Amino acid sequence: MTGDDYTPQTGDLRFEVEHYDLELDYRVSSNRLEGRATLRCRALESTRAVALDLTGLRASRVRVAGDKKASFRLRANRLEIGLSRALAEGDELEITIDYAGSPRPRRSAWGTVGWEELEDGAIVASQPIGASTWFPCNDRPADKATYTIRITTEAAYDVVAGERIGSSARGGKRTWEFTHSQPTATYLVAVQIGRYRRREVDLAGVAGEIHHPPLLAPSVTADFAPLPRMMTVFEEAFGPYPFPAYTVVVTHDELEIPLEAQGAAVFGANHIDGQGTLERLIAHELAHQWFGNSVGVASWRDIWLNEGPACYAEWIWSERAGGHGTHALALAHHARLREKPQDLRIEDPGPERMFDDRLYKRGALALHALRLEVGDGVFFGILRAWTERHAGRAVSTDDFVRLSEEISGTDLGGLFDAWLSRDELPHLPHVAGVAPAPLTEVALGE
């Protein structure tokens, strides 16, 4: 019944959500959230019950359209809904939930995830099971839906929660309205609230916004100056940018790592220094819009399909920006990985290792090995076909292997078996005249 074998405590395979309508009222001063969520769903099998994920918040009322006898109970972070009559496969279902509470992060095997208070605002970082800390949902990566989100909060605060379509002020509060018009996984829907300055930017023809604390304006301007050219480079490599706009948020607070969201990325104040020290992270988060956000994973076991390409995009950007070339970087990372334990299969790393940095680097190296095997023209043709054919979908490693073989016209089973299915790190061919890049600890991402 649950949705993913890496996160068996969340998700429900009996149904899928087609659209979420979220009406939220959040008071920053007291960290109090009141919400109404209306979910338009479809049954995937015959059933008389469905379960939604809801963590740390209390549902006061649940209504099922056309079923006045439907019942509900909240147990162990699951909102269980009983129906008075069975649904058949394909039947539509509309559920409305009124809920409230003080949202807080959820403890998980990967640390605390979900809604988190900042010093003066809030941030949502839900990967992989934190979405339920602020709205009732079917929290599994393959269940992508569209969204309408309205958030009311104190008028002094800026809010980011998707593509902004309007706002209105009344009585010291402001209501913001956002949409996600393209299929979006629950963990990629985010809310950022803070006293930010908003600046519009042209990202090589893509609408862009940067939200940041006013005092950080000089550093933010300097560090994100390469973003328009980055967009050009990645559109050439991966195909057209897949969303209507790209939004960057820089928080007042320090964050452990930057975070991707659908059509957006969030950075901590510690990631911005005005000298471009962590420019590779800006490239990494932008690349996730193609790999992980537009083209998502059907199961968490396939997370290398998100992180490998995003890491490889860092190397592509380095080369195009006049830094180390992709092969020099690949050799350097390969040498470093050889010094580490050889006990990770990136096609199925296990839940405890799905965010292991070795998976990121080995995923990038697997792509580089593919590039060396098939040549640049075919390799980038594979990436562009991948992002075009699977836009808005959830995919698997098998899908990538099949597409690579189709585009290349080559049997690549041996290559992918060596790089994805075995613990031992495969040999990486050298290219004449290219030496490993002299990477620093920062460049290695450690």
WOPE-V842303 format. One record per residue. RES is the residue in three letters. D_LAST is the distance of its C-alpha to the last C-alpha in Angstrom with 1 decimal. Layout:
RES,D_LAST ; RES,D_LAST
//
This chain:
MET,38.0 ; THR,34.3 ; GLY,32.2 ; ASP,29.2 ; ASP,28.7 ; TYR,25.1 ; THR,26.3 ; PRO,29.9 ; GLN,30.5 ; THR,30.6 ; GLY,32.6 ; ASP,36.1 ; LEU,37.1 ; ARG,40.8 ; PHE,40.4 ; GLU,38.3 ; VAL,38.1 ; GLU,39.2 ; HIS,39.0 ; TYR,37.9 ; ASP,39.8 ; LEU,38.2 ; GLU,40.2 ; LEU,38.2 ; ASP,39.3 ; TYR,36.6 ; ARG,37.3 ; VAL,34.3 ; SER,36.2 ; SER,36.7 ; ASN,34.0 ; ARG,36.8 ; LEU,36.7 ; GLU,39.8 ; GLY,39.6 ; ARG,41.7 ; ALA,40.1 ; THR,42.3 ; LEU,41.0 ; ARG,42.8 ; CYS,42.3 ; ARG,43.6 ; ALA,44.4 ; LEU,42.9 ; GLU,45.3 ; SER,48.4 ; THR,47.5 ; ARG,49.1 ; ALA,45.8 ; VAL,42.3 ; ALA,39.4 ; LEU,37.0 ; ASP,33.8 ; LEU,34.2 ; THR,32.2 ; GLY,33.3 ; LEU,36.0 ; ARG,39.7 ; ALA,41.8 ; SER,45.3 ; ARG,46.9 ; VAL,46.3 ; ARG,48.7 ; VAL,49.0 ; ALA,51.1 ; GLY,54.4 ; ASP,53.9 ; LYS,55.3 ; LYS,55.1 ; ALA,51.3 ; SER,49.7 ; PHE,46.2 ; ARG,44.4 ; LEU,40.9 ; ARG,39.5 ; ALA,36.0 ; ASN,34.3 ; ARG,36.6 ; LEU,39.5 ; GLU,42.0 ; ILE,44.8 ; GLY,48.0 ; LEU,50.3 ; SER,54.1 ; ARG,54.4 ; ALA,52.2 ; LEU,50.3 ; ALA,50.6 ; GLU,47.9 ; GLY,47.5 ; ASP,49.1 ; GLU,47.7 ; LEU,46.7 ; GLU,46.2 ; ILE,44.8 ; THR,44.7 ; ILE,42.9 ; ASP,43.4 ; TYR,40.8 ; ALA,39.5 ; GLY,37.4 ; SER,34.6 ; PRO,31.4 ; ARG,28.4 ; PRO,25.2 ; ARG,25.6 ; ARG,24.0 ; SER,22.5 ; ALA,20.5 ; TRP,17.5 ; GLY,18.1 ; THR,20.6 ; VAL,21.4 ; GLY,24.2 ; TRP,26.1 ; GLU,24.9 ; GLU,26.7 ; LEU,25.2 ; GLU,26.8 ; ASP,29.3 ; GLY,28.9 ; ALA,27.1 ; ILE,24.2 ; VAL,24.1 ; ALA,20.9 ; SER,22.5 ; GLN,20.3 ; PRO,21.6 ; ILE,24.7 ; GLY,24.9 ; ALA,27.6 ; SER,30.4 ; THR,29.6 ; TRP,31.5 ; PHE,33.8 ; PRO,35.5 ; CYS,34.1 ; ASN,33.8 ; ASP,30.1 ; ARG,29.2 ; PRO,27.3 ; ALA,30.3 ; ASP,32.6 ; LYS,32.3 ; ALA,34.8 ; THR,35.9 ; TYR,35.9 ; THR,38.0 ; ILE,36.6 ; ARG,38.6 ; ILE,37.1 ; THR,39.3 ; THR,37.9 ; GLU,38.9 ; ALA,39.7 ; ALA,37.5 ; TYR,34.3 ; ASP,32.8 ; VAL,31.8 ; VAL,29.8 ; ALA,30.3 ; GLY,30.8 ; GLU,33.3 ; ARG,35.6 ; ILE,39.3 ; GLY,41.0 ; SER,41.2 ; SER,44.1 ; ALA,44.7 ; ARG,47.2 ; GLY,48.0 ; GLY,44.8 ; LYS,42.6 ; ARG,41.1 ; THR,40.8 ; TRP,38.2 ; GLU,38.6 ; PHE,35.9 ; THR,35.9 ; HIS,33.8 ; SER,36.3 ; GLN,34.2 ; PRO,33.2 ; THR,30.1 ; ALA,28.3 ; THR,28.6 ; TYR,24.9 ; LEU,24.7 ; VAL,27.6 ; ALA,26.4 ; VAL,28.0 ; GLN,26.7 ; ILE,29.2 ; GLY,29.1 ; ARG,31.1 ; TYR,29.8 ; ARG,31.4 ; ARG,31.6 ; ARG,31.7 ; GLU,32.7 ; VAL,31.3 ; ASP,32.4 ; LEU,29.6 ; ALA,31.7 ; GLY,34.3 ; VAL,32.1 ; ALA,32.7 ; GLY,29.8 ; GLU,29.3 ; ILE,26.9 ; HIS,27.3 ; HIS,26.0 ; PRO,27.2 ; PRO,29.9 ; LEU,28.4 ; LEU,25.2 ; ALA,27.4 ; PRO,26.9 ; SER,23.1 ; VAL,23.1 ; THR,25.8 ; ALA,23.9 ; ASP,20.5 ; PHE,22.2 ; ALA,24.8 ; PRO,23.3 ; LEU,23.6 ; PRO,27.2 ; ARG,26.4 ; MET,23.3 ; MET,25.8 ; THR,28.2 ; VAL,25.8 ; PHE,24.7 ; GLU,28.3 ; GLU,29.3 ; ALA,26.7 ; PHE,26.8 ; GLY,30.2 ; PRO,31.4 ; TYR,29.2 ; PRO,30.2 ; PHE,30.9 ; PRO,33.4 ; ALA,30.9 ; TYR,27.2 ; THR,26.4 ; VAL,23.5 ; VAL,23.3 ; VAL,21.6 ; THR,22.1 ; HIS,23.3 ; ASP,20.8 ; GLU,17.1 ; LEU,15.2 ; GLU,12.0 ; ILE,11.4 ; PRO,14.1 ; LEU,16.7 ; GLU,19.1 ; ALA,22.7 ; GLN,25.8 ; GLY,26.5 ; ALA,24.0 ; ALA,20.5 ; VAL,19.6 ; PHE,17.3 ; GLY,17.1 ; ALA,18.5 ; ASN,15.2 ; HIS,14.0 ; ILE,17.2 ; ASP,18.1 ; GLY,20.8 ; GLN,19.2 ; GLY,17.2 ; THR,13.9 ; LEU,12.2 ; GLU,14.9 ; ARG,13.0 ; LEU,12.5 ; ILE,16.3 ; ALA,16.9 ; HIS,14.9 ; GLU,16.9 ; LEU,20.1 ; ALA,19.9 ; HIS,19.8 ; GLN,23.4 ; TRP,24.5 ; PHE,22.2 ; GLY,22.1 ; ASN,24.5 ; SER,27.6 ; VAL,27.0 ; GLY,25.8 ; VAL,25.4 ; ALA,28.5 ; SER,26.5 ; TRP,23.0 ; ARG,23.0 ; ASP,22.7 ; ILE,19.6 ; TRP,18.2 ; LEU,20.9 ; ASN,19.1 ; GLU,15.5 ; GLY,16.2 ; PRO,18.4 ; ALA,16.3 ; CYS,13.4 ; TYR,16.2 ; ALA,17.7 ; GLU,14.8 ; TRP,16.0 ; ILE,19.6 ; TRP,19.3 ; SER,17.7 ; GLU,20.8 ; ARG,23.3 ; ALA,22.2 ; GLY,22.8 ; GLY,19.3 ; HIS,18.1 ; GLY,20.0 ; THR,18.9 ; HIS,20.0 ; ALA,18.3 ; LEU,14.9 ; ALA,15.9 ; LEU,16.9 ; ALA,13.7 ; HIS,11.5 ; HIS,14.5 ; ALA,14.6 ; ARG,11.2 ; LEU,12.1 ; ARG,15.4 ; GLU,14.1 ; LYS,13.0 ; PRO,15.7 ; GLN,17.9 ; ASP,18.9 ; LEU,17.8 ; ARG,20.4 ; ILE,18.9 ; GLU,22.4 ; ASP,22.7 ; PRO,19.5 ; GLY,21.2 ; PRO,20.7 ; GLU,18.4 ; ARG,15.8 ; MET,16.4 ; PHE,13.1 ; ASP,11.1 ; ASP,8.3 ; ARG,10.5 ; LEU,13.3 ; TYR,11.9 ; LYS,11.5 ; ARG,14.7 ; GLY,16.5 ; ALA,15.9 ; LEU,17.1 ; ALA,20.0 ; LEU,21.1 ; HIS,20.9 ; ALA,23.0 ; LEU,25.4 ; ARG,25.6 ; LEU,26.5 ; GLU,29.1 ; VAL,30.9 ; GLY,30.5 ; ASP,29.2 ; GLY,32.3 ; VAL,32.2 ; PHE,28.4 ; PHE,28.4 ; GLY,31.7 ; ILE,30.1 ; LEU,27.4 ; ARG,30.1 ; ALA,32.4 ; TRP,29.7 ; THR,29.2 ; GLU,32.9 ; ARG,34.3 ; HIS,32.0 ; ALA,31.7 ; GLY,32.0 ; ARG,31.8 ; ALA,29.7 ; VAL,29.1 ; SER,28.0 ; THR,26.6 ; ASP,30.2 ; ASP,31.0 ; PHE,28.4 ; VAL,29.7 ; ARG,33.3 ; LEU,32.7 ; SER,31.0 ; GLU,34.0 ; GLU,36.4 ; ILE,35.2 ; SER,34.7 ; GLY,37.9 ; THR,36.1 ; ASP,35.5 ; LEU,31.7 ; GLY,31.9 ; GLY,30.8 ; LEU,27.8 ; PHE,26.5 ; ASP,27.5 ; ALA,25.4 ; TRP,22.2 ; LEU,22.6 ; SER,24.8 ; ARG,23.9 ; ASP,21.3 ; GLU,21.4 ; LEU,19.3 ; PRO,22.0 ; HIS,22.8 ; LEU,21.8 ; PRO,24.7 ; HIS,24.5 ; VAL,26.3 ; ALA,28.7 ; GLY,27.7 ; VAL,24.0 ; ALA,21.5 ; PRO,17.7 ; ALA,15.9 ; PRO,14.7 ; LEU,11.1 ; THR,9.4 ; GLU,5.9 ; VAL,6.2 ; ALA,7.8 ; LEU,5.6 ; GLY,3.8 ; GLU,0.0
//
